[in-house]
Amino acid sequence: MLSLYVRGALDVGATDINEAMKIAAVKAIAALAEKEVSDVVARAYEGEPLRLGPDYLIPKPFDARLMTEVAPAVAKAAMDSGVARRPIEDFDAYLAGLNTFVFRSGNLMQPIFERARTQRKRLLFAEGEDERVLQAAQALLDERMADITVVGRPKVVQSRIEKLGLRIRPDVDFEVVNPQNDARYGEYWRSYHELMERKGVSPDEARTIMRTNNTAIAALALHRGEADAMVCGAVGRYHRHLTHVLDIVGLSDGVKAASALSVLMLGKGTFFLCDTFITPDPTAEEIAEVTILAADEVRRFA
């Protein structure tokens, strides 16, 4: 972690390493140790205790967030204590630069993040019991990027939050749609049956699906206007999720077929690929439509 300390000092051209800078570094490390770990660290150290306690006093050395926490703290302390020869004028830009350096996706996603903060939307996660989803929810709420709703059993959601050491509180910081006992269940299954009865779905089947299929529940909530966007597919096959989304949410006006868009970040640059999941042998007309739709989405990253 010494390199992170030196990075902060070098970034402002510090003429000395003083006590204020040392204390700032220690406080930044301690504050990070109190936070929940990222999904990357959790996977790398699976099975080890990763919550502040006797066996976890400082962050793991491969926690990439150390760069974005320790270096800025040291740099600011150097500026405040008068030993910085090159004070940073725009600290927000400095932090953004560190994030881009550490997280390769930072530069690509920055316009999306900024728009999310200024145009906050309601985001619904279908797999609310998945640990990765709960970690993402914590990050989104911390950054004030979205209002969060998850589909899941409240007791399971709470137990996973405690296991991960997260700070988010169900029904306080975010909403939980309980598939086993939700006041809207009657409205949900009737709405679903109305949409699907022409495809042979009976009332009993509609009741069962609205109790057991989280993707269908999330898609119906989106259809009813209870969310602005949904995320699904953390568990299970892609096409099973897609089928429910198409049946319930459908396509935008004028669009003939669904398509997928993937992003690859390589040393040569960033590449957007379409359509890699849905249509195995597209016609020329389908390729043209997919290209136009993809171009519209890529413009969001500008």
C-alpha positions in Angstrom: 0.0 0.0 0.0 3.1 2.2 0.2 2.9 2.7 -3.6 -0.6 4.3 -3.2 0.7 6.7 -0.6 3.6 7.7 -2.9 1.1 8.1 -5.8 -0.9 10.7 -3.9 2.3 12.5 -2.9 3.7 12.5 -6.4 0.4 13.7 -7.9 0.7 17.0 -6.1 4.5 17.3 -6.1 4.7 17.0 -2.3 8.0 18.4 -0.9 7.7 16.4 2.3 6.0 13.3 3.8 4.4 14.8 6.9 2.2 13.4 9.7 -1.0 14.9 8.2 -0.4 12.8 5.1 0.3 9.6 7.1 -2.8 10.1 9.2 -4.9 10.7 6.1 -3.7 7.5 4.5 -4.4 5.5 7.7 -7.9 6.9 7.9 -8.6 6.2 4.3 -7.5 2.5 4.7 -9.6 2.2 7.9 -12.7 3.6 6.2 -12.3 1.2 3.3 -12.0 -1.7 5.7 -15.4 -0.8 7.2 -17.1 -0.9 3.8 -18.4 -4.0 2.1 -16.0 -5.6 -0.3 -16.4 -5.5 -4.0 -17.6 -8.5 -6.0 -14.1 -8.8 -7.5 -12.5 -9.1 -4.1 -15.2 -11.4 -2.8 -14.6 -13.9 -5.7 -10.8 -13.6 -5.3 -10.9 -14.4 -1.5 -14.0 -16.7 -1.5 -14.3 -18.4 1.8 -12.3 -15.9 3.8 -13.8 -13.5 6.3 -14.3 -10.2 4.5 -16.1 -8.2 7.2 -14.4 -5.9 9.7 -13.4 -8.0 12.7 -10.4 -9.9 14.3 -9.6 -11.6 11.0 -10.2 -8.7 8.7 -8.6 -5.4 9.9 -7.3 -3.9 6.7 -8.5 -4.2 3.0 -7.0 -6.9 0.9 -4.0 -5.8 -1.1 -5.7 -6.6 -4.4 -8.7 -4.4 -3.6 -8.6 -1.9 -6.6 -10.5 0.7 -4.6 -7.4 1.4 -2.5 -6.1 3.5 -5.4 -9.2 5.6 -5.5 -9.3 6.1 -1.7 -5.7 6.3 -0.4 -4.0 8.4 -3.1 -6.7 11.2 -3.1 -6.6 11.3 0.8 -2.8 11.7 0.8 -2.9 14.3 -2.0 -5.6 16.4 -0.3 -3.7 16.2 3.0 -0.5 17.4 1.3 -2.5 20.3 -0.2 -4.1 21.2 3.1 -0.8 21.1 5.0 1.0 23.3 2.5 3.6 20.9 1.1 2.0 20.5 -2.4 3.9 22.2 -5.2 1.2 21.3 -7.7 -2.1 21.6 -6.0 -5.0 19.9 -7.8 -7.5 22.5 -9.0 -10.3 20.2 -10.1 -10.4 17.4 -7.5 -13.5 15.8 -9.1 -11.6 15.4 -12.4 -8.6 14.0 -10.5 -10.9 11.4 -8.9 -12.5 10.6 -12.2 -9.0 10.1 -13.7 -8.0 7.6 -11.0 -11.2 5.7 -11.5 -10.6 5.5 -15.2 -7.0 4.3 -14.5 -8.1 1.6 -12.1 -11.4 0.5 -13.6 -11.1 0.2 -17.4 -14.8 0.6 -17.8 -14.8 3.9 -16.0 -14.1 6.0 -19.1 -16.8 4.2 -21.2 -19.4 4.3 -18.5 -18.9 7.8 -17.1 -21.5 9.5 -19.4 -24.0 6.9 -18.3 -23.2 7.3 -14.6 -23.5 11.1 -14.8 -26.8 10.9 -16.6 -28.1 8.3 -14.0 -27.3 10.7 -11.2 -29.0 13.7 -12.8 -32.0 11.8 -14.2 -32.6 9.3 -11.4 -34.8 6.3 -12.4 -36.5 3.4 -10.7 -34.5 0.2 -11.3 -35.9 -3.3 -10.6 -33.7 -6.3 -10.1 -35.4 -9.7 -10.8 -32.9 -11.8 -8.8 -32.9 -9.9 -5.6 -31.6 -12.8 -3.5 -28.4 -13.0 -5.6 -25.3 -11.7 -3.8 -24.0 -9.9 -6.9 -27.3 -8.1 -7.3 -27.3 -6.9 -3.6 -23.7 -5.7 -4.0 -24.7 -3.8 -7.1 -27.7 -2.3 -5.3 -25.5 -1.1 -2.5 -23.1 0.6 -5.0 -26.0 2.2 -6.9 -27.6 3.6 -3.8 -24.2 4.8 -2.5 -23.7 6.7 -5.8 -27.3 7.9 -5.8 -27.8 6.6 -9.3 -31.2 4.9 -9.0 -34.1 4.0 -6.8 -33.9 0.3 -6.2 -36.5 -2.5 -6.1 -35.6 -6.2 -5.9 -37.7 -9.3 -6.2 -37.0 -11.8 -3.5 -38.0 -13.4 -0.2 -37.3 -10.7 2.5 -35.7 -13.2 5.0 -33.3 -14.5 2.4 -32.5 -11.0 1.2 -31.8 -9.9 4.7 -29.6 -12.9 5.5 -27.5 -12.3 2.3 -27.1 -8.6 3.2 -25.8 -9.6 6.7 -23.5 -12.2 5.2 -22.0 -9.7 2.9 -21.8 -7.0 5.5 -23.8 -4.5 3.4 -25.4 -1.4 4.9 -28.6 -1.3 2.8 -31.8 -1.9 4.6 -34.8 -3.6 3.0 -38.0 -1.5 2.8 -36.0 1.5 4.0 -33.3 2.1 1.4 -34.9 -0.1 -1.2 -38.2 -1.9 -1.9 -38.6 -5.7 -1.8 -41.3 -7.4 -3.9 -42.0 -10.6 -2.0 -43.2 -13.3 -4.5 -44.6 -15.4 -1.7 -46.7 -12.6 -0.1 -47.2 -9.3 -1.8 -50.3 -7.1 -1.6 -50.2 -6.7 -5.3 -50.3 -10.4 -6.1 -54.0 -10.4 -7.1 -53.5 -7.5 -9.5 -50.3 -9.1 -10.8 -51.7 -12.5 -11.8 -54.8 -11.0 -13.3 -52.7 -8.5 -15.4 -50.5 -11.4 -16.5 -53.4 -13.6 -17.4 -55.0 -10.8 -19.4 -51.7 -10.5 -21.4 -51.2 -14.2 -21.9 -54.6 -15.9 -22.1 -54.5 -15.8 -25.9 -51.3 -17.9 -25.7 -53.1 -20.5 -23.6 -52.1 -19.5 -20.1 -54.9 -20.4 -17.7 -55.7 -18.5 -14.5 -54.1 -21.2 -12.4 -50.9 -21.0 -14.5 -50.9 -17.2 -14.2 -51.2 -17.5 -10.4 -48.3 -20.0 -10.3 -46.0 -17.9 -12.5 -46.6 -14.8 -10.5 -45.6 -16.7 -7.4 -42.5 -18.5 -8.7 -40.9 -16.7 -11.7 -39.0 -13.6 -10.6 -38.3 -12.4 -14.2 -42.0 -12.5 -15.1 -42.8 -10.6 -11.9 -40.2 -8.0 -12.6 -41.3 -7.7 -16.3 -45.0 -7.2 -15.2 -44.0 -4.5 -12.7 -42.2 -2.8 -15.5 -45.2 -3.2 -17.8 -47.4 -1.7 -15.1 -45.2 1.4 -14.8 -43.8 0.5 -11.4 -40.2 0.7 -12.6 -38.4 2.5 -15.4 -36.0 -0.4 -16.2 -35.3 -4.0 -15.1 -32.2 -6.2 -14.8 -32.5 -10.0 -15.1 -30.5 -13.0 -16.1 -28.1 -13.3 -13.2 -29.3 -16.9 -12.9 -30.6 -19.2 -15.7 -30.6 -19.3 -19.4 -30.7 -16.2 -21.5 -33.6 -17.2 -23.7 -35.9 -18.1 -20.9 -35.6 -14.6 -19.4 -36.0 -13.1 -22.9 -39.2 -15.0 -23.5 -40.9 -13.5 -20.5 -39.6 -10.0 -21.2 -40.9 -10.2 -24.8 -44.3 -11.7 -23.8 -44.9 -9.1 -21.1 -43.0 -5.9 -22.0 -42.8 -6.4 -25.8 -40.9 -4.4 -28.4 -40.8 -0.7 -29.0 -43.1 0.7 -31.7 -41.6 0.1 -35.2 -39.1 -2.6 -34.0 -39.6 -5.9 -35.7 -37.4 -8.2 -33.6 -35.3 -8.1 -30.4 -31.6 -8.0 -30.5 -28.6 -8.0 -28.1 -25.7 -5.6 -27.8 -22.4 -6.6 -26.1 -19.3 -4.6 -25.3 -15.7 -5.8 -25.5 -13.0 -3.7 -23.9 -9.7 -4.7 -25.5 -6.2 -3.3 -25.7 -7.0 -2.1 -29.3 -10.1 -0.3 -28.1 -13.7 -0.7 -27.2 -16.0 -2.7 -29.6 -19.8 -3.0 -29.6 -21.0 -6.3 -31.0 -24.6 -7.1 -32.2 -26.5 -9.4 -32.4 -24.6 -12.2 -30.6 -27.4 -14.0 -28.7 -30.8 -14.0 -30.4 -30.9 -14.3 -34.2 -28.5 -17.0 -35.5 -29.0 -16.4 -39.2 -30.3 -12.9 -39.8 -31.6 -11.6 -43.1 -30.1 -8.4 -44.7 -33.1 -6.5 -43.4 -32.7 -7.8 -39.9 -29.0 -6.9 -39.9 -29.8 -3.4 -41.1 -32.4 -2.9 -38.3 -30.0 -4.3 -35.6 -27.3 -1.9 -36.8 -29.5 1.1 -36.6 -30.8 0.1 -33.2 -27.2 -0.5 -31.9 -26.1 2.9 -33.2 -28.8 4.6 -31.2 -27.6 2.8 -28.1 -23.9 3.5 -28.6 -24.7 7.2 -28.8 -25.7 7.0 -25.2 -22.1 6.5 -24.3 -20.9 9.7 -26.0 
